[in-house]
Amino acid sequence: PRNPGPPRKVTSRIFIQRFCLLRYDSCYPATAHAVRGTNRRKEDVVTEQNNVTLNPKASEQGERLHRGLSNRHIQLIAIGGAIGTGLFMGSGRAISMAGPSVIFVYMLIGAVIFLVLRAMGEILLSNLKYKSFSDFTTDLVGPMAGFFLGWSYWFMWVVTAVADIIAIVGYLRMWWPDLQAWIPALAVIGVLLTLNLVSVKNFGEIEFWFAMIKIVAIVALIIVGGGMVAIGFTSPSGAQASVANLWNDGGMFPNHFIGFLGAFQIAVFAFMGSELVGTTAAETKDPEKTLPKAINAVPVRVMVFYVGALATILMVTPWRLVSPDKSPFVAMFTLAGLGIAAHIINFVVITSATSSANSGIFSTSRMAFGLARERSAPAFLGKISKNGVPRNALFLSAVMLLSSIVLLYAGDSISRAFNLVTTVAAVLVIFAWAMIMVSYLMYRKKFPSRHEKSKFRLPGGLFSAWLALAFFAFTIGVLTMDEETLMGLLAMPVWFAILGIGWFFKRRADARRHEAISTRTAQIAIVEASEIFSAR
């Protein structure tokens, strides 16, 4: 017979405690992990919050983004992301500020971006469960960093896409000056939304052909410009096309180091979108092959599409004759005697802006989807359509783009607001690039075994990561030197304060949810344990 004395009471109490803990751990492992405060295991998983679900079937079926992007899509997305309106329209201002040294500005920033992309590629390929750099920032740096990065990157593309819609309307007025502004704005938003709702492959196809148009335009400029230099073409102003134009008028740094630094903001904005290849990781058919190929081709693309194009323009047209308010691409084709040059470049710029807006819709929808899955955004944004696209997140992105229509009717300050918006976007993308490098530092610290196994490592390792972070800090300092860029920079503390408030309320909601789950789980466990002992 069993002893009815004290030992039974002690055993029962211990049993109930253990039963409650087992029950709690099995139902809510992520919550139990957080409540207990144990050290996370170094496993190849994303954050526990991403992997836990209360419904096992939902976990198995996993509403996942479809891997519909092929190698040619990824290659052209990477190219298209690196060629934007900043090159076609902003390069005139950059040349007027830096002179021929603008070539070195683009080479320098391009080299740093290559390091960022290599770091991002190494981390993404170390764990294919990472859907984007927001995912691995959350896992490696912490939920707060992922929250700030995810929403900042979302806001950056919203701002950029709004600016692109405004630019498209302005470019179309060259052909239809009396067209109401809201008509093309609404048409572009509607077309891009419809195409992206069908499947992710549509996004890839759109970017593929838009990128092809950009490539053809730049290659044509280099060929035509090279021919003009070869024959010694003389413009109506008397300027002769020559390689010597790169240094004849004041040398390579005619406006000295201050002018060289003045082109940084425009160049950063021009490179914005290079990291877009990282947001396509979850929808790439063979990321282990396609991502390295796309990233490793970046130096060649920088040399051809930026350095090659700008050097050609500067050889044909002395830098002092380049207008900061007009596209130097248009000016060079006009000098070549191509009467329809303005219309050709206008079409190219429209496709470039449309491509950027399309990238904005894609990126913002995927970031909102990821944030919803991490419970950092409303749950309805984490829903996937039968075609494997985040439908609700796409609708949110389209609604945000409608604000461009309001800005179009805001008055004469649109151009100034456009410059302010691009500065805000430049600061936000610097923050995103910096967080990628911080994530790399944490990745090396937490998972040295992953780095050792990696076949796609960041050249220079930790030194390169720290060098890139130092460069970004220097660039932020450069932005304080100009009045317009300073205004955009000063707007950033307001944005981060808003995010801080949002994080505070998110933490409170998480704490209440965890408390409710733990209380309910303990009650269920006690009842079930009592029933077991009653049955005895």
C-alpha positions as CSV (number, residue, x, y, z in Angstrom):
1,P,0.0,0.0,0.0
2,R,1.1,3.5,-0.7
3,N,2.2,5.7,2.1
4,P,-0.4,8.5,2.7
5,G,2.1,10.7,4.5
6,P,4.0,13.9,3.6
7,P,6.2,12.3,0.9
8,R,3.1,12.0,-1.3
9,K,2.2,15.7,-0.9
10,V,5.7,16.7,-1.9
11,T,5.7,14.3,-4.9
12,S,2.3,15.6,-6.0
13,R,3.4,19.2,-5.8
14,I,6.5,18.6,-7.8
15,F,4.6,16.6,-10.3
16,I,2.1,19.4,-10.8
17,Q,4.9,22.0,-11.2
18,R,6.7,19.8,-13.8
19,F,3.4,19.1,-15.6
20,C,2.6,22.8,-15.8
21,L,6.1,23.6,-17.2
22,L,5.9,20.7,-19.7
23,R,2.4,21.7,-20.8
24,Y,3.5,25.4,-21.1
25,D,6.7,24.6,-23.0
26,S,4.9,22.3,-25.4
27,C,2.1,24.7,-26.2
28,Y,4.0,28.0,-26.2
29,P,7.8,27.4,-26.5
30,A,8.6,30.9,-27.7
31,T,6.7,32.5,-24.8
32,A,8.2,30.0,-22.3
33,H,11.7,30.8,-23.6
34,A,11.1,34.5,-23.2
35,V,9.6,34.2,-19.7
36,R,12.3,31.9,-18.4
37,G,15.0,34.2,-19.7
38,T,17.2,31.4,-20.8
39,N,20.0,31.9,-23.4
40,R,18.8,31.2,-26.9
41,R,20.3,28.2,-28.6
42,K,22.6,28.8,-31.5
43,E,20.5,27.0,-34.1
44,D,19.8,27.7,-37.7
45,V,16.5,29.2,-37.1
46,V,14.9,32.6,-37.4
47,T,13.4,34.2,-34.3
48,E,11.3,32.0,-32.2
49,Q,8.4,34.3,-32.7
50,N,8.5,33.7,-36.4
51,N,8.5,29.9,-36.1
52,V,5.8,29.3,-33.4
53,T,2.2,28.9,-34.3
54,L,-0.7,27.7,-32.2
55,N,-2.0,25.7,-35.1
56,P,0.3,22.8,-36.1
57,K,-1.4,22.5,-39.5
58,A,-0.8,26.1,-40.2
59,S,2.8,25.7,-39.4
60,E,3.1,22.8,-41.8
61,Q,1.2,24.4,-44.6
62,G,2.9,27.7,-43.9
63,E,1.4,30.6,-45.8
64,R,4.7,31.2,-47.6
65,L,5.8,33.6,-50.4
66,H,6.2,31.7,-53.7
67,R,9.7,31.3,-55.1
68,G,8.8,32.6,-58.6
69,L,11.9,34.6,-59.5
70,S,14.3,32.9,-61.8
71,N,18.0,33.7,-62.4
72,R,17.4,36.2,-65.2
73,H,14.8,38.0,-63.0
74,I,17.3,38.4,-60.1
75,Q,20.1,39.5,-62.3
76,L,18.0,42.3,-63.9
77,I,16.4,43.3,-60.6
78,A,19.9,43.8,-59.3
79,I,20.8,45.9,-62.3
80,G,17.6,47.8,-62.3
81,G,17.8,48.5,-58.6
82,A,21.2,50.1,-59.1
83,I,20.0,52.4,-62.0
84,G,17.4,54.9,-61.0
85,T,16.3,58.4,-61.6
86,G,19.2,59.5,-59.5
87,L,21.5,58.7,-62.4
88,F,19.4,60.0,-65.3
89,M,18.1,63.2,-63.7
90,G,20.3,63.8,-60.6
91,S,23.7,63.3,-62.2
92,G,23.6,66.9,-63.7
93,R,23.5,68.4,-60.3
94,A,26.2,66.0,-59.0
95,I,28.5,67.0,-61.9
96,S,27.9,70.7,-61.3
97,M,28.9,70.3,-57.7
98,A,31.9,67.9,-57.9
99,G,33.1,68.3,-61.5
100,P,35.0,65.3,-62.9
101,S,35.6,64.0,-59.3
102,V,32.0,62.9,-59.4
103,I,33.4,59.7,-61.0
104,F,35.3,59.0,-57.8
105,V,32.2,59.6,-55.7
106,Y,30.2,56.9,-57.5
107,M,33.2,54.5,-57.4
108,L,33.7,55.0,-53.7
109,I,30.0,54.6,-52.7
110,G,29.7,51.7,-55.2
111,A,32.6,49.9,-53.5
112,V,31.0,50.3,-50.0
113,I,27.6,49.1,-51.3
114,F,29.4,46.0,-52.7
115,L,30.7,45.2,-49.2
116,V,27.1,45.7,-47.8
117,L,25.7,43.3,-50.4
118,R,28.4,40.7,-49.8
119,A,27.7,40.8,-46.0
120,M,23.9,40.5,-46.7
121,G,24.5,37.6,-49.1
122,E,26.6,35.7,-46.6
123,I,24.0,36.0,-43.9
124,L,21.0,35.2,-46.1
125,L,22.7,32.1,-47.5
126,S,23.8,30.9,-44.0
127,N,20.1,30.3,-43.2
128,L,17.6,30.1,-46.1
129,K,14.7,30.6,-43.6
130,Y,15.7,34.3,-43.6
131,K,13.2,36.0,-46.0
132,S,15.0,39.5,-46.0
133,F,17.5,41.5,-44.1
134,S,14.8,42.6,-41.7
135,D,14.5,39.0,-40.7
136,F,18.1,38.4,-39.9
137,T,18.4,41.8,-38.1
138,T,15.6,40.7,-35.8
139,D,17.3,37.4,-35.2
140,L,20.9,38.6,-34.8
141,V,20.6,42.1,-33.3
142,G,17.2,41.9,-31.6
143,P,13.5,42.5,-32.1
144,M,13.8,46.3,-31.5
145,A,16.4,46.6,-34.2
146,G,14.3,44.5,-36.6
147,F,11.2,46.7,-35.8
148,F,13.1,49.9,-36.5
149,L,14.7,48.6,-39.6
150,G,11.6,47.0,-41.1
151,W,9.4,50.1,-40.6
152,S,12.2,52.5,-41.7
153,Y,12.8,50.5,-44.9
154,W,9.1,50.4,-45.5
155,F,8.8,54.2,-45.1
156,M,11.9,54.8,-47.3
157,W,10.3,53.0,-50.2
158,V,6.9,54.7,-49.6
159,V,8.6,58.1,-49.8
160,T,10.6,57.1,-52.8
161,A,7.7,55.6,-54.7
162,V,5.6,58.8,-54.0
163,A,8.4,60.9,-55.4
164,D,8.6,58.6,-58.4
165,I,4.9,58.9,-59.1
166,I,5.2,62.7,-58.9
167,A,8.2,62.6,-61.3
168,I,6.2,60.4,-63.8
169,V,3.4,62.9,-63.9
170,G,5.9,65.7,-64.5
171,Y,7.6,63.8,-67.4
172,L,4.3,63.0,-69.0
173,R,3.4,66.7,-69.2
174,M,6.0,67.0,-71.9
175,W,3.6,65.1,-74.2
176,W,0.2,65.9,-72.6
177,P,0.6,69.3,-70.9
178,D,-3.1,69.7,-70.2
179,L,-3.7,66.3,-68.7
180,Q,-5.0,66.3,-65.2
181,A,-2.3,65.2,-62.7
182,W,-4.5,62.7,-60.9
183,I,-5.2,60.7,-64.1
184,P,-1.7,59.4,-64.8
185,A,-0.9,59.0,-61.1
186,L,-3.9,56.8,-60.5
187,A,-3.3,54.9,-63.7
188,V,0.3,54.0,-62.8
189,I,-0.7,53.0,-59.3
190,G,-3.5,50.8,-60.6
191,V,-1.5,49.1,-63.3
192,L,1.4,48.3,-60.9
193,L,-0.9,47.0,-58.2
194,T,-2.8,44.8,-60.6
195,L,0.4,43.3,-62.1
196,N,1.9,42.6,-58.7
197,L,-1.3,41.0,-57.4
198,V,-1.3,38.2,-60.0
199,S,2.1,36.7,-59.0
200,V,5.6,37.6,-58.0
201,K,6.7,36.4,-61.5
202,N,5.0,39.5,-62.9
203,F,7.1,41.8,-60.7
204,G,10.2,40.0,-62.1
205,E,9.0,40.3,-65.7
206,I,8.2,44.1,-65.2
207,E,11.6,44.8,-63.7
208,F,13.3,42.6,-66.4
209,W,12.1,44.7,-69.2
210,F,12.4,48.1,-67.4
211,A,16.0,47.2,-66.6
212,M,16.6,46.3,-70.3
213,I,15.4,49.7,-71.4
214,K,17.8,51.4,-68.9
215,I,20.7,49.3,-70.1
216,V,20.1,50.0,-73.8
217,A,19.9,53.8,-73.1
218,I,23.2,53.8,-71.2
219,V,25.0,51.6,-73.6
220,A,23.7,53.8,-76.5
221,L,25.0,56.9,-74.7
222,I,28.5,55.3,-74.2
223,I,28.7,54.3,-77.9
224,V,27.5,57.6,-79.2
225,G,29.7,59.6,-76.8
226,G,32.7,57.4,-77.6
227,G,32.2,58.1,-81.3
228,M,32.0,61.8,-80.7
229,V,35.3,61.7,-78.8
230,A,36.9,59.7,-81.5
231,I,36.1,62.1,-84.3
232,G,36.8,65.2,-82.1
233,F,33.2,66.5,-82.3
234,T,32.9,70.3,-81.7
235,S,29.7,71.6,-80.1
236,P,27.9,74.9,-81.2
237,S,29.5,76.5,-78.1
238,G,33.0,75.7,-79.5
239,A,33.7,72.9,-76.9
240,Q,35.5,70.0,-78.4
241,A,34.9,66.4,-77.3
242,S,38.1,65.1,-75.8
243,V,39.4,62.8,-73.0
244,A,41.3,65.8,-71.8
245,N,38.0,67.4,-70.7
246,L,38.3,65.3,-67.6
247,W,41.1,67.4,-66.2
248,N,41.6,70.4,-68.5
249,D,39.2,72.8,-66.6
250,G,40.5,73.0,-63.0
251,G,41.7,69.4,-62.7
252,M,39.8,66.4,-61.5
253,F,38.7,68.3,-58.3
254,P,37.8,71.8,-59.6
255,N,35.6,72.6,-56.6
256,H,38.1,71.0,-54.2
257,F,37.1,68.6,-51.4
258,I,33.9,70.5,-50.5
259,G,32.5,70.0,-54.0
260,F,33.5,66.3,-53.9
261,L,31.5,65.8,-50.7
262,G,28.6,67.8,-52.1
263,A,27.7,65.0,-54.5
264,F,27.4,62.4,-51.8
265,Q,23.7,62.8,-51.2
266,I,22.8,62.5,-54.8
267,A,25.1,59.5,-55.3
268,V,23.6,57.7,-52.3
269,F,20.1,58.3,-53.6
270,A,21.2,57.0,-57.0
271,F,22.4,53.7,-55.4
272,M,19.3,53.2,-53.3
273,G,17.6,50.0,-54.4
274,S,20.9,48.0,-54.8
275,E,19.9,46.1,-51.6
276,L,16.6,45.1,-53.2
277,V,18.1,41.8,-54.2
278,G,18.0,41.0,-50.5
279,T,14.2,41.4,-50.2
280,T,13.8,38.8,-53.1
281,A,15.6,36.0,-51.2
282,A,12.3,34.4,-50.1
283,E,11.0,34.3,-53.7
284,T,14.1,33.2,-55.5
285,K,14.0,29.7,-57.0
286,D,17.7,28.9,-56.4
287,P,19.1,31.5,-54.0
288,E,22.4,29.7,-53.4
289,K,23.3,30.3,-57.1
290,T,21.4,33.4,-58.1
291,L,22.2,35.7,-55.2
292,P,26.0,35.3,-55.4
293,K,26.0,35.8,-59.2
294,A,23.9,39.0,-58.8
295,I,26.0,40.4,-56.0
296,N,29.4,39.6,-57.5
297,A,28.4,41.5,-60.7
298,V,27.9,44.8,-58.9
299,P,31.5,46.1,-59.4
300,V,31.2,45.6,-63.2
301,R,27.8,47.3,-63.2
302,V,29.1,50.3,-61.3
303,M,32.0,50.7,-63.6
304,V,29.9,50.4,-66.8
305,F,26.6,52.1,-65.9
306,Y,27.9,54.8,-63.6
307,V,31.5,55.5,-64.2
308,G,31.3,54.7,-67.9
309,A,28.3,56.8,-68.5
310,L,29.5,59.8,-66.4
311,A,33.0,59.7,-67.9
312,T,31.5,59.7,-71.4
313,I,29.3,62.8,-70.6
314,L,32.3,64.6,-69.1
315,M,34.5,63.9,-72.1
316,V,31.9,65.2,-74.6
317,T,30.7,68.2,-72.6
318,P,33.1,70.1,-70.3
319,W,31.7,69.9,-66.7
320,R,31.0,73.7,-66.4
321,L,28.6,73.4,-69.4
322,V,26.5,70.7,-67.8
323,S,23.2,72.1,-66.5
324,P,22.3,71.0,-62.9
325,D,18.6,71.3,-63.7
326,K,18.5,69.1,-66.8
327,S,19.4,65.6,-67.7
328,P,23.0,65.4,-69.1
329,F,21.8,62.4,-71.1
330,V,19.3,64.6,-73.0
331,A,22.0,67.3,-73.6
332,M,24.5,64.8,-75.0
333,F,22.1,63.2,-77.4
334,T,20.9,66.6,-78.5
335,L,24.5,67.6,-79.2
336,A,24.9,64.5,-81.4
337,G,22.2,65.8,-83.6
338,L,19.5,63.4,-82.6
339,G,16.4,65.5,-82.9
340,I,14.2,63.0,-81.0
341,A,16.7,62.7,-78.1
342,A,14.5,64.6,-75.7
343,H,11.6,62.2,-76.4
344,I,13.8,59.1,-76.2
345,I,15.3,60.1,-72.8
346,N,11.9,61.3,-71.5
347,F,10.6,57.7,-72.2
348,V,13.7,56.2,-70.6
349,V,13.3,58.4,-67.5
350,I,9.6,57.5,-67.2
351,T,10.4,53.8,-67.3
352,S,13.1,54.3,-64.8
353,A,10.7,56.1,-62.4
354,T,8.0,53.5,-63.0
355,S,10.6,50.8,-62.3
356,S,11.5,52.5,-59.0
357,A,7.8,52.8,-58.1
358,N,7.3,49.2,-58.9
359,S,10.2,48.3,-56.7
360,G,8.6,50.4,-54.0
361,I,5.3,48.6,-54.1
362,F,7.1,45.2,-54.0
363,S,9.5,46.1,-51.2
364,T,6.9,47.8,-49.0
365,S,4.5,45.0,-49.3
366,R,7.1,42.4,-48.4
367,M,8.4,44.4,-45.4
368,A,4.8,44.9,-44.2
369,F,4.2,41.1,-44.6
370,G,7.4,40.3,-42.6
371,L,6.5,42.8,-39.9
372,A,3.0,41.3,-39.5
373,R,4.4,37.8,-39.2
374,E,6.6,39.2,-36.4
375,R,3.6,40.8,-34.7
376,S,5.1,44.3,-35.4
377,A,2.2,45.2,-37.7
378,P,-1.5,44.4,-37.9
379,A,-2.1,40.6,-38.5
380,F,-4.2,41.1,-41.7
381,L,-1.0,42.3,-43.5
382,G,0.5,38.8,-43.0
383,K,-2.2,37.1,-45.2
384,I,-1.1,35.4,-48.4
385,S,-3.3,35.1,-51.5
386,K,-3.7,31.8,-53.4
387,N,-1.1,33.1,-55.8
388,G,1.4,33.3,-53.0
389,V,1.6,37.2,-52.8
390,P,0.9,39.3,-49.7
391,R,-2.4,40.8,-51.1
392,N,-3.3,43.0,-48.1
393,A,0.2,44.4,-47.8
394,L,0.1,45.3,-51.5
395,F,-3.2,47.1,-51.1
396,L,-1.7,49.1,-48.2
397,S,1.3,50.1,-50.4
398,A,-1.1,51.3,-53.1
399,V,-3.1,53.3,-50.7
400,M,0.1,55.0,-49.4
401,L,1.0,55.9,-52.9
402,L,-2.2,57.8,-53.3
403,S,-0.6,60.5,-51.2
404,S,1.3,61.5,-54.3
405,I,-1.9,62.9,-55.7
406,V,-2.3,65.2,-52.7
407,L,1.3,66.4,-53.2
408,L,0.7,67.1,-56.9
409,Y,-1.8,69.7,-55.9
410,A,0.2,71.1,-53.0
411,G,1.3,74.2,-55.0
412,D,4.7,75.5,-56.1
413,S,6.7,73.9,-53.4
414,I,6.6,70.4,-55.0
415,S,10.2,70.6,-56.3
416,R,11.5,71.7,-52.9
417,A,9.5,68.9,-51.3
418,F,10.9,66.5,-53.8
419,N,14.5,67.4,-52.8
420,L,13.5,67.0,-49.1
421,V,11.9,63.7,-49.8
422,T,15.0,62.3,-51.6
423,T,17.2,63.4,-48.6
424,V,14.9,61.6,-46.2
425,A,15.1,58.5,-48.4
426,A,18.9,58.8,-48.5
427,V,19.2,58.9,-44.7
428,L,16.8,56.0,-44.3
429,V,18.7,53.8,-46.8
430,I,22.0,54.6,-45.0
431,F,20.4,53.4,-41.8
432,A,19.3,50.2,-43.6
433,W,22.8,49.6,-45.0
434,A,24.3,50.3,-41.5
435,M,22.0,47.8,-39.8
436,I,23.0,45.1,-42.4
437,M,26.6,45.6,-41.3
438,V,25.8,45.6,-37.6
439,S,23.9,42.4,-38.2
440,Y,27.0,41.0,-39.9
441,L,29.1,41.8,-36.8
442,M,26.5,40.0,-34.5
443,Y,26.4,37.1,-37.0
444,R,30.2,36.6,-36.7
445,K,29.9,36.8,-32.9
446,K,27.0,34.5,-32.4
447,F,27.5,32.0,-35.2
448,P,31.2,31.6,-36.0
449,S,30.4,28.0,-37.3
450,R,28.1,29.4,-39.9
451,H,30.9,31.7,-41.1
452,E,33.4,28.9,-41.3
453,K,31.0,26.8,-43.4
454,S,30.1,29.7,-45.7
455,K,31.1,29.6,-49.3
456,F,30.1,33.2,-49.9
457,R,32.0,35.3,-47.4
458,L,32.4,39.1,-47.1
459,P,35.9,40.1,-48.4
460,G,37.8,41.5,-45.5
461,G,35.4,40.2,-42.9
462,L,35.1,42.2,-39.7
463,F,37.5,44.9,-41.0
464,S,35.2,45.6,-44.0
465,A,32.2,45.8,-41.8
466,W,33.7,48.4,-39.5
467,L,35.1,50.3,-42.5
468,A,31.6,50.5,-44.0
469,L,30.0,51.7,-40.7
470,A,32.7,54.4,-40.4
471,F,32.0,55.5,-44.0
472,F,28.2,55.7,-43.3
473,A,28.9,57.8,-40.2
474,F,31.1,60.1,-42.3
475,T,28.3,60.4,-44.9
476,I,25.8,61.5,-42.3
477,G,28.2,64.2,-41.3
478,V,28.5,65.3,-44.9
479,L,24.7,65.7,-45.1
480,T,24.8,68.4,-42.4
481,M,27.0,70.6,-44.7
482,D,24.1,71.6,-47.1
483,E,21.0,73.4,-46.0
484,E,18.5,71.3,-48.0
485,T,20.1,67.9,-46.9
486,L,20.3,69.2,-43.3
487,M,16.5,69.8,-43.3
488,G,15.9,66.2,-44.4
489,L,18.4,64.9,-41.8
490,L,16.7,66.9,-39.0
491,A,13.4,65.2,-39.9
492,M,14.8,61.8,-39.0
493,P,14.7,62.2,-35.1
494,V,10.9,62.7,-35.5
495,W,10.5,59.5,-37.4
496,F,12.6,57.5,-34.9
497,A,10.7,59.0,-32.0
498,I,7.4,57.8,-33.7
499,L,9.0,54.3,-34.0
500,G,10.1,54.5,-30.4
501,I,6.5,55.1,-29.3
502,G,5.3,52.3,-31.5
503,W,7.8,49.9,-30.0
504,F,6.7,50.9,-26.5
505,F,3.1,50.0,-27.2
506,K,4.2,46.8,-29.0
507,R,6.1,45.7,-26.0
508,R,3.2,46.4,-23.7
509,A,0.9,44.4,-26.0
510,D,3.4,41.5,-26.1
511,A,3.7,41.5,-22.3
512,R,-0.1,41.4,-21.8
513,R,-0.4,38.6,-24.4
514,H,2.4,36.6,-22.7
515,E,0.8,37.1,-19.3
516,A,-2.6,36.0,-20.5
517,I,-1.1,32.9,-22.2
518,S,0.9,31.9,-19.2
519,T,-2.0,32.4,-16.8
520,R,-4.4,30.4,-19.0
521,T,-1.8,27.6,-19.6
522,A,-1.2,27.3,-15.9
523,Q,-4.9,27.0,-15.2
524,I,-5.4,24.3,-17.8
525,A,-2.4,22.4,-16.6
526,I,-3.5,22.5,-13.0
527,V,-7.0,21.3,-13.9
528,E,-5.6,18.5,-16.1
529,A,-3.2,17.4,-13.3
530,S,-6.0,17.5,-10.8
531,E,-8.1,15.2,-13.0
532,I,-5.2,12.8,-13.3
533,F,-4.9,12.5,-9.5
534,S,-8.7,12.3,-9.1
535,A,-8.7,9.4,-11.5
536,R,-6.2,7.6,-9.3
